[in-house]
Every structure is written in C-alpha cells, then in structure tokens.
Amino acid sequence: MLGSTHGTLTTDFRARVEACGETPRAAVHSSAAPSAEDAVALDVSGRPLHSDVPDLDRFFRPESVAVVGASDAEGRPNTGITRQLIAWAERVGARLHPVHPTRTTVFGLPCHASVADLPEQVDLAVLLVADPVPVIEELAETKVRFAVAFASGFAETGDAGAAAQDRLAAAVRRSGLRLLGPNTNLNAFEEFRQDLDGPAIALITQSGHQGRPVYTLQELGIRLSHWAPTGNEADLETSDFISYFAEQPEVGAIACYVEGLKDGRSFLLAADRAARAGVPVVAVKVGRTETGARMAASHTGKLTGADTVVDAAMRQFGVIRVDGLDELQDTAALLARARRPQADGVVVYSISGGTGAHFSDLATEAGLTLPTLAPAKQDELHQWIPEYLNVANPVDNGGHPVGDWRGRKIIDAILADPAVGVLICPITGPFPPMSDRLAQDLVDAAEATDKLVCVIWGSPVGTEDAYRTTLLGSSRVATFRTFGNCITAVRAYLGHHRFTAAYRSPFDEAPRTPSPSFRKAQALMRPGQQLSEHAAKQLLRAYGIRVPREQLVTSAAAAVRAAGLVGYPVVMKASGPQLAHKTELGLVKVALTSASQIRDAYRELTDIARYEDVPLDGILVCQMIERGVEMVVGVTQDDLFGPTVTVGLGGVLVEVLHDAAVRVPPFGEDQARAMLTELRGHALLEGVRGAPPADVDALVEVILRIQRMALELGDDLSELDINPLMVLPRGQGAVALDALAICR
C-alpha cells in the first residue's frame, strides 16, 4: 500500500461501517444533533461541517403578521392576496395587521401607514410592493424576523434584474431578518387538510405550479404539512427548508422541485442533516439536458451545475432523484408512510401469469430482488392454488381463489415468509366482484402486517369503488396507477432504508487541519500556471501517491545515464508547463532498450519541441510499467460544489467511453469503492480473459489521497488529471504514469 496514514484511515472507516447496524430514526436523529462547538466547525478548507438550521417555526406559524401594501379595492391584484392572507392568518391563529400609507382600514381591519406604526412587533411581513428594498430597511428597525417578497423582475430577467437581486440580498443581510423570495407566491399560505393523520410530506418548490400534483395528494388521503415556494432564493433557499423540515417530527418525507441550486455546499449539508435524521428527500432536479439547463437558468437566474455532478452528489447523500412530478408524488407518498422494511425481498402476486411475468421482468431489470420462495412455502401455497400454476415468484393464483376464502390465506402466507419485505399485486383491470374482494383482502392483510403491500390499479377510469374507496381509503396500502411508478417508488423505499441504516456522515470524517503533505504541495504550486508533468508528479509524491522511477534530464548523455539508473526498458517524454497532450505531438517514446535509442529519442523529442515552439523544462526518462489496468483519477472545480473527484477507465477509453464516476468531497472509503462499482468497465478490475485481479485497495487509497489534496488545496488547484494511473495486479499497488495539474 501507499503509506500508513491513509491506510489507517481506510481501515478505521471500514471497521466503523462493518460495526454499524440498523438504527431507529429517533436514535439517529438524537445522536446526530451537532453540539454548539460542531455548529461552527470548519473543514481543512475553511468550509462549515454542519448546516445552520433556521428556526422557521414563526414563519410557518407566526403570532402576528404585517401585510405591507394590503388592499381591499376591487380589481387590484393585492386585494385577492390580502383576502387569502387574512383567511390563512385565521387558520394559524395569527393577528394580521394591514399596512398601507393611504388607507385606514382594509377588509374592516385597522390599517397602519407603516410597519413602525404597528401596535406590536410582528413575526412575519408579507411585502406586496414592487421594490421591497426600502421596506426591508424599515423592517430591520422594527426587528421583524421574516419577510416574503412576491415581486418579480429580479435575477430571472437578466443582468439588470440580477443586480437588483444582489441589492435586495445585501439589504436582507444588513437587516438580520430572513427573506423568502423574491419572485415567490402564495403557496406557503395554502390551506392544508387537518383531518388527515400519519407522517406528512413537506414540499419545497422553486416553481409553484410544479408542486400542485403533490399538494393534491391530500385528496387521496395523504397528509401535507408545509409548502415552501422558494422563488429566486435571494436569502432563504431550498437547503434551509430541507434542514428545517428534517427536524420536524410530523414530516415523513421531503419532496422537492429544484430548478437550480443556490449553493452546492449548503445543499450537501442539508441533505446530510436529513440523512442523519433518516428523513427521505425526493427531488425532481431539472437541467439534465442542455436545453433544460438553459431554461432553468433563465427562469431562476441560478447556476444549474454540471448534471453529472449534481446527480452524483444527490446519490452520495441519499437524495432520491426522480424524473417526473408523477414519480415525485408517488415516491414521496410511499416513503412518508411506509414502515421500515423487514427484508429486501419482493414478491409479485397476480391473477394472471402474463401480468406477473411482465411486472417481474421490469422489477428485476430495475434492480429489485425477487427471491424464489422456498419449496415449503410453495407447497403451502399449493393448498389453495392449483398445482400446475407457478408459485415460486411471481405467484400466479389463476384467478378463482381471489373470489373466496382462499384469497386472504394466500396473501397472509406470502407475507409470513421472512424473506419477503414487499408484496406487489398488479390489478391490470377491474373484474367485479372478484377484484373488489381482492382489494379488500389486500387492505385487510396490510392492516395486519408491518410489511409493505403495494397495488397497481391499472384501470384507466379510476372511478371504481374498489379503487376510490377500498384502496385509497387505506393508509397502509400503497396504491399506484402505473407499473413504472410502483417500481421507482419501491426501489427508492428499499434503497433509502439500506442507505440510512449504514449512513455515517462524511462531514464527521472530514479533515480539519492541514496535513504535512499540504505544506509540501503548497511550495510546488504556481498560481495561474499549468505544471509540467515532472512538477505535477512531485505534487502527487507530496501526497504519497506512487509514480514511476524517473529523472528529468537536459542532455542526451544525461538521458543515457538516467536510463541506466532507472532500468531498461524506459519511456522518454518531453516535459514542459504547456504540454497537455504529448502523445498527439509525438513527444512520447516507449520501450527504449539501448543507449543509441536513448540518444536518438532525445534528439527527436527536442527537435519536435523546437518545431512546435513548445518550451521544455527537460526530458523525462521513466521506468516503463506495462502490466495493469489503466484508470484515470482527477480533480475538477464545479461551479456549485467546488472540488470534485472523478475516477474512470483511463488511457484513450476515458474519451471514447466516458465511463466515469464522480463524488464531491468529503467522502469515505465506502463511497470510493462505490465509484468503482458504478463503472461499466468495473469487470476489468476484477480480471478478465486470464488477467489477474487489479489492486483495488491501492486504487481506493489513491482516490482518498486525491480527495485529501482536493480538500486541502481547494480553489488553488483548478484541475488535476492522472491519466493513466496504472493499477497493478493485486498486492502490487498503483502507479501514476502521467499527470497534469493546473493552478488557479
């Protein structure tokens, strides 16, 4: 391996992961609360290690509210908003104070000329004015805690609007209050049903209309507790609400529609807090395509970020990314309400062999585990199901047993199997009265078990009593309308609980003080310059990453002497600060085995460099290493998340196949290993066509050392590329054969 310090890190991390068991949500939540010291703890690059959770209780349930710009004049937009706010204040028990310079009453309530004239200090000010900046400054003097700005015409409109939003954000920072908006709406003040119980969904959207499908889940009996329409996020952002909602006892899941992240680090800290608490976060994040990214930027005025990095960061911290609003509502609803799974096994139960086979194919392809039921369990099921039907999984009952007493017996027997955690019953169309009885049996069985029971009601009508009353009337059965949404939700449900059971916050592992390697590396950095290969490899050496034996020479005679010291065969390469792609220029010579070849290669390399007008700091004479798997490991700077670490197949394959995985530091050994399993070419590391298995432990060690370098050098390291990193056979390590580093 490559040294004791990082070897200890990975061993300790592995021990912690192996030792951890499944922890109840309450225990995770209580143990995760950071201390006062942790709340201001910084990592080695000076960034916070814990999120600052805003106390939003008085935002969502204020005792007093001021409506600045209130109106009751018919036909004016502010009138309708004022009326809705009055109704909302009554529901939450808040005292509402209209504020308008020319009115004495609004809807019969006393109206004051300014916030300073109000009879009490207010918790929340709703600003119905075109320019909120002057009002923000007034609110600061009266120590208002929260404000909402509906006004548009800010960052979503272009450069001038962005400048106006910057002025608004600066005024908010000076004021000490917290602002929602601008360019937000009334969704935070919607009426939520109070007759629903059980865990709730808390909703965060940057576009209010996109939250409507989740809001209407209430009509299906699923509770909503909060809605945060974040708008342009001049101050309060998606991350603030994730952190807050993760600590609310009534919240079972957080559903998000995200157009652009304001700050990547804040988002990761918020996701980390939710993961610590065991609260699932389900998100639609637009911007997967270039067109989507362009639209998102024009609508919110924020960076979308490289989607591969966003996607990796979400998976790294357990955020469940879905593609559509239908998936958002179905997945969030299931995760909010379903109990912790007792097993990962999924059994498909149907009245049709074709339906069961079709669904099983889709579920298996999606990665769900469909265990073959034990022979004893199959014998038990054949008491009620004809012998000629398959009951191994999927279970085909042939139809008739669902119409009598046998139906419930079959369901109970499947759920009693300890390998089964989820029962899914696709009902592709109603066939009363048998489908009515099947639906009721499923509901009754779900009430009697802690295991998850899912039903796909395939009728396009959806008015059937078995669906509207029996299935939707149950808080224990998860009902879907499509195969795809059911599979997406169940996969997310099982994956979320596996993730949180083993979760250990990477921020707890993040280095807080610079290493000796950092001080060595600092001396090698050249601000604003690209380092030569020789200098880049010195940077790697500083962090204990192995490079070939090599010498930098400036004469043919020195090259011959160096080859003798390095050992034949050798590789000779031009080395200079402006050389990024040496092979394309013919500036690499391999498999040199004699002094005459060395002299000829030296002359040819220097001639090409002169012809191409490429300045050199010398010629590298390097040990030749042939046998291994070529990988690439690198660091790039993302606009949202800062330094990111990438690993993939190296050599020319990285450009041809684009087979790479990304993580955002900090991360532990488990994530480094997960990066490798995500690669399509992962089998190459295991050994193919007689090749020995590669030294994966050494590769993981390099990834962790590169991460440490990325954290410590921060923005000073604009880009680092090790390509190829030759991963030798197991037990022999990994060697960085070439490196490129660009300093900022």
KABELPE-V272067 format. One record per residue. N is the residue number from 1. RES is the residue in three letters. PSI is psi as a letter, one per 40 degrees, with the letter a starting at -180 (999 if undefined). Layout:
n:N res:RES psi:PSI
n:N res:RES psi:PSI
//
This chain:
n:1 res:MET psi:a
n:2 res:LEU psi:f
n:3 res:GLY psi:i
n:4 res:SER psi:d
n:5 res:THR psi:d
n:6 res:HIS psi:d
n:7 res:GLY psi:d
n:8 res:THR psi:d
n:9 res:LEU psi:d
n:10 res:THR psi:d
n:11 res:THR psi:d
n:12 res:ASP psi:d
n:13 res:PHE psi:d
n:14 res:ARG psi:d
n:15 res:ALA psi:d
n:16 res:ARG psi:d
n:17 res:VAL psi:d
n:18 res:GLU psi:d
n:19 res:ALA psi:d
n:20 res:CYS psi:i
n:21 res:GLY psi:a
n:22 res:GLU psi:h
n:23 res:THR psi:h
n:24 res:PRO psi:i
n:25 res:ARG psi:d
n:26 res:ALA psi:d
n:27 res:ALA psi:d
n:28 res:VAL psi:d
n:29 res:HIS psi:d
n:30 res:SER psi:d
n:31 res:SER psi:e
n:32 res:ALA psi:e
n:33 res:ALA psi:h
n:34 res:PRO psi:i
n:35 res:SER psi:i
n:36 res:ALA psi:d
n:37 res:GLU psi:d
n:38 res:ASP psi:d
n:39 res:ALA psi:d
n:40 res:VAL psi:e
n:41 res:ALA psi:i
n:42 res:LEU psi:i
n:43 res:ASP psi:a
n:44 res:VAL psi:d
n:45 res:SER psi:e
n:46 res:GLY psi:e
n:47 res:ARG psi:i
n:48 res:PRO psi:i
n:49 res:LEU psi:e
n:50 res:HIS psi:i
n:51 res:SER psi:i
n:52 res:ASP psi:h
n:53 res:VAL psi:h
n:54 res:PRO psi:i
n:55 res:ASP psi:g
n:56 res:LEU psi:e
n:57 res:ASP psi:d
n:58 res:ARG psi:e
n:59 res:PHE psi:d
n:60 res:PHE psi:d
n:61 res:ARG psi:g
n:62 res:PRO psi:i
n:63 res:GLU psi:d
n:64 res:SER psi:i
n:65 res:VAL psi:h
n:66 res:ALA psi:h
n:67 res:VAL psi:h
n:68 res:VAL psi:h
n:69 res:GLY psi:e
n:70 res:ALA psi:i
n:71 res:SER psi:i
n:72 res:ASP psi:e
n:73 res:ALA psi:h
n:74 res:GLU psi:i
n:75 res:GLY psi:e
n:76 res:ARG psi:h
n:77 res:PRO psi:d
n:78 res:ASN psi:d
n:79 res:THR psi:d
n:80 res:GLY psi:d
n:81 res:ILE psi:d
n:82 res:THR psi:d
n:83 res:ARG psi:d
n:84 res:GLN psi:d
n:85 res:LEU psi:d
n:86 res:ILE psi:d
n:87 res:ALA psi:d
n:88 res:TRP psi:d
n:89 res:ALA psi:d
n:90 res:GLU psi:d
n:91 res:ARG psi:d
n:92 res:VAL psi:e
n:93 res:GLY psi:f
n:94 res:ALA psi:i
n:95 res:ARG psi:h
n:96 res:LEU psi:h
n:97 res:HIS psi:h
n:98 res:PRO psi:i
n:99 res:VAL psi:h
n:100 res:HIS psi:h
n:101 res:PRO psi:e
n:102 res:THR psi:e
n:103 res:ARG psi:i
n:104 res:THR psi:d
n:105 res:THR psi:i
n:106 res:VAL psi:h
n:107 res:PHE psi:f
n:108 res:GLY psi:e
n:109 res:LEU psi:i
n:110 res:PRO psi:h
n:111 res:CYS psi:h
n:112 res:HIS psi:i
n:113 res:ALA psi:d
n:114 res:SER psi:i
n:115 res:VAL psi:d
n:116 res:ALA psi:d
n:117 res:ASP psi:e
n:118 res:LEU psi:i
n:119 res:PRO psi:e
n:120 res:GLU psi:i
n:121 res:GLN psi:h
n:122 res:VAL psi:i
n:123 res:ASP psi:d
n:124 res:LEU psi:h
n:125 res:ALA psi:h
n:126 res:VAL psi:h
n:127 res:LEU psi:h
n:128 res:LEU psi:f
n:129 res:VAL psi:i
n:130 res:ALA psi:d
n:131 res:ASP psi:h
n:132 res:PRO psi:e
n:133 res:VAL psi:d
n:134 res:PRO psi:d
n:135 res:VAL psi:d
n:136 res:ILE psi:d
n:137 res:GLU psi:d
n:138 res:GLU psi:d
n:139 res:LEU psi:d
n:140 res:ALA psi:d
n:141 res:GLU psi:d
n:142 res:THR psi:e
n:143 res:LYS psi:f
n:144 res:VAL psi:h
n:145 res:ARG psi:d
n:146 res:PHE psi:i
n:147 res:ALA psi:i
n:148 res:VAL psi:h
n:149 res:ALA psi:h
n:150 res:PHE psi:e
n:151 res:ALA psi:i
n:152 res:SER psi:a
n:153 res:GLY psi:f
n:154 res:PHE psi:b
n:155 res:ALA psi:d
n:156 res:GLU psi:e
n:157 res:THR psi:e
n:158 res:GLY psi:a
n:159 res:ASP psi:d
n:160 res:ALA psi:d
n:161 res:GLY psi:d
n:162 res:ALA psi:d
n:163 res:ALA psi:d
n:164 res:ALA psi:d
n:165 res:GLN psi:d
n:166 res:ASP psi:d
n:167 res:ARG psi:d
n:168 res:LEU psi:d
n:169 res:ALA psi:d
n:170 res:ALA psi:d
n:171 res:ALA psi:d
n:172 res:VAL psi:d
n:173 res:ARG psi:d
n:174 res:ARG psi:d
n:175 res:SER psi:d
n:176 res:GLY psi:e
n:177 res:LEU psi:i
n:178 res:ARG psi:h
n:179 res:LEU psi:h
n:180 res:LEU psi:h
n:181 res:GLY psi:a
n:182 res:PRO psi:a
n:183 res:ASN psi:f
n:184 res:THR psi:a
n:185 res:ASN psi:a
n:186 res:LEU psi:e
n:187 res:ASN psi:d
n:188 res:ALA psi:e
n:189 res:PHE psi:f
n:190 res:GLU psi:i
n:191 res:GLU psi:h
n:192 res:PHE psi:i
n:193 res:ARG psi:h
n:194 res:GLN psi:e
n:195 res:ASP psi:e
n:196 res:LEU psi:i
n:197 res:ASP psi:a
n:198 res:GLY psi:i
n:199 res:PRO psi:i
n:200 res:ALA psi:i
n:201 res:ILE psi:h
n:202 res:ALA psi:h
n:203 res:LEU psi:h
n:204 res:ILE psi:h
n:205 res:THR psi:i
n:206 res:GLN psi:e
n:207 res:SER psi:h
n:208 res:GLY psi:d
n:209 res:HIS psi:d
n:210 res:GLN psi:e
n:211 res:GLY psi:e
n:212 res:ARG psi:d
n:213 res:PRO psi:d
n:214 res:VAL psi:d
n:215 res:TYR psi:d
n:216 res:THR psi:e
n:217 res:LEU psi:d
n:218 res:GLN psi:d
n:219 res:GLU psi:e
n:220 res:LEU psi:e
n:221 res:GLY psi:e
n:222 res:ILE psi:h
n:223 res:ARG psi:h
n:224 res:LEU psi:i
n:225 res:SER psi:d
n:226 res:HIS psi:i
n:227 res:TRP psi:h
n:228 res:ALA psi:h
n:229 res:PRO psi:g
n:230 res:THR psi:e
n:231 res:GLY psi:b
n:232 res:ASN psi:e
n:233 res:GLU psi:f
n:234 res:ALA psi:d
n:235 res:ASP psi:c
n:236 res:LEU psi:h
n:237 res:GLU psi:i
n:238 res:THR psi:d
n:239 res:SER psi:d
n:240 res:ASP psi:d
n:241 res:PHE psi:d
n:242 res:ILE psi:d
n:243 res:SER psi:d
n:244 res:TYR psi:d
n:245 res:PHE psi:d
n:246 res:ALA psi:e
n:247 res:GLU psi:e
n:248 res:GLN psi:h
n:249 res:PRO psi:d
n:250 res:GLU psi:e
n:251 res:VAL psi:h
n:252 res:GLY psi:d
n:253 res:ALA psi:i
n:254 res:ILE psi:h
n:255 res:ALA psi:h
n:256 res:CYS psi:h
n:257 res:TYR psi:h
n:258 res:VAL psi:h
n:259 res:GLU psi:d
n:260 res:GLY psi:i
n:261 res:LEU psi:h
n:262 res:LYS psi:d
n:263 res:ASP psi:h
n:264 res:GLY psi:d
n:265 res:ARG psi:d
n:266 res:SER psi:d
n:267 res:PHE psi:d
n:268 res:LEU psi:d
n:269 res:LEU psi:d
n:270 res:ALA psi:d
n:271 res:ALA psi:d
n:272 res:ASP psi:d
n:273 res:ARG psi:d
n:274 res:ALA psi:d
n:275 res:ALA psi:d
n:276 res:ARG psi:d
n:277 res:ALA psi:e
n:278 res:GLY psi:e
n:279 res:VAL psi:h
n:280 res:PRO psi:i
n:281 res:VAL psi:h
n:282 res:VAL psi:h
n:283 res:ALA psi:h
n:284 res:VAL psi:h
n:285 res:LYS psi:h
n:286 res:VAL psi:i
n:287 res:GLY psi:f
n:288 res:ARG psi:d
n:289 res:THR psi:i
n:290 res:GLU psi:d
n:291 res:THR psi:d
n:292 res:GLY psi:d
n:293 res:ALA psi:d
n:294 res:ARG psi:d
n:295 res:MET psi:d
n:296 res:ALA psi:d
n:297 res:ALA psi:d
n:298 res:SER psi:d
n:299 res:HIS psi:d
n:300 res:THR psi:e
n:301 res:GLY psi:f
n:302 res:LYS psi:i
n:303 res:LEU psi:h
n:304 res:THR psi:d
n:305 res:GLY psi:i
n:306 res:ALA psi:h
n:307 res:ASP psi:d
n:308 res:THR psi:d
n:309 res:VAL psi:d
n:310 res:VAL psi:d
n:311 res:ASP psi:d
n:312 res:ALA psi:d
n:313 res:ALA psi:d
n:314 res:MET psi:d
n:315 res:ARG psi:d
n:316 res:GLN psi:d
n:317 res:PHE psi:e
n:318 res:GLY psi:e
n:319 res:VAL psi:h
n:320 res:ILE psi:h
n:321 res:ARG psi:h
n:322 res:VAL psi:i
n:323 res:ASP psi:d
n:324 res:GLY psi:i
n:325 res:LEU psi:d
n:326 res:ASP psi:d
n:327 res:GLU psi:d
n:328 res:LEU psi:d
n:329 res:GLN psi:d
n:330 res:ASP psi:d
n:331 res:THR psi:d
n:332 res:ALA psi:d
n:333 res:ALA psi:d
n:334 res:LEU psi:d
n:335 res:LEU psi:d
n:336 res:ALA psi:d
n:337 res:ARG psi:d
n:338 res:ALA psi:i
n:339 res:ARG psi:i
n:340 res:ARG psi:h
n:341 res:PRO psi:i
n:342 res:GLN psi:e
n:343 res:ALA psi:i
n:344 res:ASP psi:e
n:345 res:GLY psi:h
n:346 res:VAL psi:h
n:347 res:VAL psi:h
n:348 res:VAL psi:h
n:349 res:TYR psi:h
n:350 res:SER psi:i
n:351 res:ILE psi:e
n:352 res:SER psi:h
n:353 res:GLY psi:d
n:354 res:GLY psi:d
n:355 res:THR psi:d
n:356 res:GLY psi:d
n:357 res:ALA psi:d
n:358 res:HIS psi:d
n:359 res:PHE psi:d
n:360 res:SER psi:d
n:361 res:ASP psi:d
n:362 res:LEU psi:d
n:363 res:ALA psi:d
n:364 res:THR psi:d
n:365 res:GLU psi:d
n:366 res:ALA psi:e
n:367 res:GLY psi:e
n:368 res:LEU psi:i
n:369 res:THR psi:h
n:370 res:LEU psi:g
n:371 res:PRO psi:i
n:372 res:THR psi:h
n:373 res:LEU psi:i
n:374 res:ALA psi:i
n:375 res:PRO psi:d
n:376 res:ALA psi:d
n:377 res:LYS psi:d
n:378 res:GLN psi:d
n:379 res:ASP psi:d
n:380 res:GLU psi:d
n:381 res:LEU psi:d
n:382 res:HIS psi:e
n:383 res:GLN psi:d
n:384 res:TRP psi:e
n:385 res:ILE psi:h
n:386 res:PRO psi:i
n:387 res:GLU psi:d
n:388 res:TYR psi:e
n:389 res:LEU psi:i
n:390 res:ASN psi:h
n:391 res:VAL psi:e
n:392 res:ALA psi:d
n:393 res:ASN psi:h
n:394 res:PRO psi:i
n:395 res:VAL psi:h
n:396 res:ASP psi:h
n:397 res:ASN psi:e
n:398 res:GLY psi:e
n:399 res:GLY psi:d
n:400 res:HIS psi:d
n:401 res:PRO psi:d
n:402 res:VAL psi:e
n:403 res:GLY psi:e
n:404 res:ASP psi:a
n:405 res:TRP psi:d
n:406 res:ARG psi:d
n:407 res:GLY psi:d
n:408 res:ARG psi:d
n:409 res:LYS psi:d
n:410 res:ILE psi:d
n:411 res:ILE psi:d
n:412 res:ASP psi:d
n:413 res:ALA psi:d
n:414 res:ILE psi:d
n:415 res:LEU psi:d
n:416 res:ALA psi:e
n:417 res:ASP psi:h
n:418 res:PRO psi:e
n:419 res:ALA psi:e
n:420 res:VAL psi:h
n:421 res:GLY psi:d
n:422 res:VAL psi:h
n:423 res:LEU psi:h
n:424 res:ILE psi:h
n:425 res:CYS psi:h
n:426 res:PRO psi:h
n:427 res:ILE psi:g
n:428 res:THR psi:e
n:429 res:GLY psi:i
n:430 res:PRO psi:i
n:431 res:PHE psi:g
n:432 res:PRO psi:i
n:433 res:PRO psi:e
n:434 res:MET psi:d
n:435 res:SER psi:d
n:436 res:ASP psi:d
n:437 res:ARG psi:d
n:438 res:LEU psi:d
n:439 res:ALA psi:d
n:440 res:GLN psi:d
n:441 res:ASP psi:d
n:442 res:LEU psi:d
n:443 res:VAL psi:d
n:444 res:ASP psi:d
n:445 res:ALA psi:d
n:446 res:ALA psi:d
n:447 res:GLU psi:d
n:448 res:ALA psi:e
n:449 res:THR psi:i
n:450 res:ASP psi:e
n:451 res:LYS psi:i
n:452 res:LEU psi:h
n:453 res:VAL psi:h
n:454 res:CYS psi:i
n:455 res:VAL psi:h
n:456 res:ILE psi:h
n:457 res:TRP psi:h
n:458 res:GLY psi:e
n:459 res:SER psi:h
n:460 res:PRO psi:e
n:461 res:VAL psi:d
n:462 res:GLY psi:e
n:463 res:THR psi:e
n:464 res:GLU psi:i
n:465 res:ASP psi:d
n:466 res:ALA psi:d
n:467 res:TYR psi:d
n:468 res:ARG psi:d
n:469 res:THR psi:d
n:470 res:THR psi:d
n:471 res:LEU psi:d
n:472 res:LEU psi:e
n:473 res:GLY psi:e
n:474 res:SER psi:h
n:475 res:SER psi:e
n:476 res:ARG psi:d
n:477 res:VAL psi:h
n:478 res:ALA psi:h
n:479 res:THR psi:h
n:480 res:PHE psi:i
n:481 res:ARG psi:e
n:482 res:THR psi:i
n:483 res:PHE psi:d
n:484 res:GLY psi:d
n:485 res:ASN psi:d
n:486 res:CYS psi:d
n:487 res:ILE psi:d
n:488 res:THR psi:d
n:489 res:ALA psi:d
n:490 res:VAL psi:d
n:491 res:ARG psi:d
n:492 res:ALA psi:d
n:493 res:TYR psi:d
n:494 res:LEU psi:d
n:495 res:GLY psi:d
n:496 res:HIS psi:d
n:497 res:HIS psi:d
n:498 res:ARG psi:d
n:499 res:PHE psi:d
n:500 res:THR psi:d
n:501 res:ALA psi:d
n:502 res:ALA psi:e
n:503 res:TYR psi:h
n:504 res:ARG psi:h
n:505 res:SER psi:h
n:506 res:PRO psi:d
n:507 res:PHE psi:d
n:508 res:ASP psi:d
n:509 res:GLU psi:e
n:510 res:ALA psi:h
n:511 res:PRO psi:i
n:512 res:ARG psi:e
n:513 res:THR psi:i
n:514 res:PRO psi:i
n:515 res:SER psi:i
n:516 res:PRO psi:d
n:517 res:SER psi:d
n:518 res:PHE psi:d
n:519 res:ARG psi:d
n:520 res:LYS psi:d
n:521 res:ALA psi:d
n:522 res:GLN psi:d
n:523 res:ALA psi:e
n:524 res:LEU psi:e
n:525 res:MET psi:i
n:526 res:ARG psi:g
n:527 res:PRO psi:h
n:528 res:GLY psi:e
n:529 res:GLN psi:i
n:530 res:GLN psi:h
n:531 res:LEU psi:i
n:532 res:SER psi:i
n:533 res:GLU psi:d
n:534 res:HIS psi:d
n:535 res:ALA psi:d
n:536 res:ALA psi:d
n:537 res:LYS psi:d
n:538 res:GLN psi:d
n:539 res:LEU psi:d
n:540 res:LEU psi:d
n:541 res:ARG psi:d
n:542 res:ALA psi:d
n:543 res:TYR psi:e
n:544 res:GLY psi:f
n:545 res:ILE psi:h
n:546 res:ARG psi:h
n:547 res:VAL psi:i
n:548 res:PRO psi:i
n:549 res:ARG psi:h
n:550 res:GLU psi:i
n:551 res:GLN psi:i
n:552 res:LEU psi:h
n:553 res:VAL psi:i
n:554 res:THR psi:e
n:555 res:SER psi:i
n:556 res:ALA psi:d
n:557 res:ALA psi:d
n:558 res:ALA psi:d
n:559 res:ALA psi:d
n:560 res:VAL psi:d
n:561 res:ARG psi:d
n:562 res:ALA psi:d
n:563 res:ALA psi:d
n:564 res:GLY psi:d
n:565 res:LEU psi:d
n:566 res:VAL psi:d
n:567 res:GLY psi:h
n:568 res:TYR psi:i
n:569 res:PRO psi:i
n:570 res:VAL psi:i
n:571 res:VAL psi:h
n:572 res:MET psi:h
n:573 res:LYS psi:i
n:574 res:ALA psi:i
n:575 res:SER psi:h
n:576 res:GLY psi:i
n:577 res:PRO psi:e
n:578 res:GLN psi:e
n:579 res:LEU psi:h
n:580 res:ALA psi:d
n:581 res:HIS psi:g
n:582 res:LYS psi:d
n:583 res:THR psi:d
n:584 res:GLU psi:d
n:585 res:LEU psi:e
n:586 res:GLY psi:f
n:587 res:LEU psi:f
n:588 res:VAL psi:h
n:589 res:LYS psi:h
n:590 res:VAL psi:i
n:591 res:ALA psi:f
n:592 res:LEU psi:h
n:593 res:THR psi:e
n:594 res:SER psi:i
n:595 res:ALA psi:d
n:596 res:SER psi:d
n:597 res:GLN psi:d
n:598 res:ILE psi:d
n:599 res:ARG psi:d
n:600 res:ASP psi:d
n:601 res:ALA psi:d
n:602 res:TYR psi:d
n:603 res:ARG psi:d
n:604 res:GLU psi:d
n:605 res:LEU psi:d
n:606 res:THR psi:d
n:607 res:ASP psi:d
n:608 res:ILE psi:d
n:609 res:ALA psi:d
n:610 res:ARG psi:d
n:611 res:TYR psi:d
n:612 res:GLU psi:e
n:613 res:ASP psi:f
n:614 res:VAL psi:h
n:615 res:PRO psi:i
n:616 res:LEU psi:i
n:617 res:ASP psi:e
n:618 res:GLY psi:a
n:619 res:ILE psi:h
n:620 res:LEU psi:h
n:621 res:VAL psi:h
n:622 res:CYS psi:i
n:623 res:GLN psi:h
n:624 res:MET psi:h
n:625 res:ILE psi:h
n:626 res:GLU psi:d
n:627 res:ARG psi:h
n:628 res:GLY psi:a
n:629 res:VAL psi:h
n:630 res:GLU psi:h
n:631 res:MET psi:i
n:632 res:VAL psi:h
n:633 res:VAL psi:h
n:634 res:GLY psi:i
n:635 res:VAL psi:h
n:636 res:THR psi:i
n:637 res:GLN psi:h
n:638 res:ASP psi:i
n:639 res:ASP psi:d
n:640 res:LEU psi:d
n:641 res:PHE psi:e
n:642 res:GLY psi:a
n:643 res:PRO psi:h
n:644 res:THR psi:i
n:645 res:VAL psi:h
n:646 res:THR psi:i
n:647 res:VAL psi:i
n:648 res:GLY psi:a
n:649 res:LEU psi:h
n:650 res:GLY psi:a
n:651 res:GLY psi:a
n:652 res:VAL psi:e
n:653 res:LEU psi:d
n:654 res:VAL psi:d
n:655 res:GLU psi:d
n:656 res:VAL psi:d
n:657 res:LEU psi:d
n:658 res:HIS psi:f
n:659 res:ASP psi:g
n:660 res:ALA psi:i
n:661 res:ALA psi:i
n:662 res:VAL psi:i
n:663 res:ARG psi:i
n:664 res:VAL psi:h
n:665 res:PRO psi:i
n:666 res:PRO psi:i
n:667 res:PHE psi:i
n:668 res:GLY psi:a
n:669 res:GLU psi:d
n:670 res:ASP psi:d
n:671 res:GLN psi:d
n:672 res:ALA psi:d
n:673 res:ARG psi:d
n:674 res:ALA psi:d
n:675 res:MET psi:d
n:676 res:LEU psi:d
n:677 res:THR psi:e
n:678 res:GLU psi:e
n:679 res:LEU psi:h
n:680 res:ARG psi:d
n:681 res:GLY psi:f
n:682 res:HIS psi:d
n:683 res:ALA psi:d
n:684 res:LEU psi:d
n:685 res:LEU psi:d
n:686 res:GLU psi:e
n:687 res:GLY psi:h
n:688 res:VAL psi:i
n:689 res:ARG psi:f
n:690 res:GLY psi:e
n:691 res:ALA psi:i
n:692 res:PRO psi:i
n:693 res:PRO psi:i
n:694 res:ALA psi:i
n:695 res:ASP psi:g
n:696 res:VAL psi:d
n:697 res:ASP psi:d
n:698 res:ALA psi:d
n:699 res:LEU psi:d
n:700 res:VAL psi:d
n:701 res:GLU psi:d
n:702 res:VAL psi:d
n:703 res:ILE psi:d
n:704 res:LEU psi:d
n:705 res:ARG psi:d
n:706 res:ILE psi:d
n:707 res:GLN psi:d
n:708 res:ARG psi:d
n:709 res:MET psi:d
n:710 res:ALA psi:d
n:711 res:LEU psi:d
n:712 res:GLU psi:d
n:713 res:LEU psi:d
n:714 res:GLY psi:b
n:715 res:ASP psi:e
n:716 res:ASP psi:d
n:717 res:LEU psi:h
n:718 res:SER psi:d
n:719 res:GLU psi:i
n:720 res:LEU psi:h
n:721 res:ASP psi:h
n:722 res:ILE psi:h
n:723 res:ASN psi:h
n:724 res:PRO psi:i
n:725 res:LEU psi:h
n:726 res:MET psi:h
n:727 res:VAL psi:h
n:728 res:LEU psi:i
n:729 res:PRO psi:i
n:730 res:ARG psi:h
n:731 res:GLY psi:e
n:732 res:GLN psi:e
n:733 res:GLY psi:a
n:734 res:ALA psi:i
n:735 res:VAL psi:h
n:736 res:ALA psi:h
n:737 res:LEU psi:d
n:738 res:ASP psi:i
n:739 res:ALA psi:i
n:740 res:LEU psi:h
n:741 res:ALA psi:h
n:742 res:ILE psi:h
n:743 res:CYS psi:i
n:744 res:ARG psi:999
//
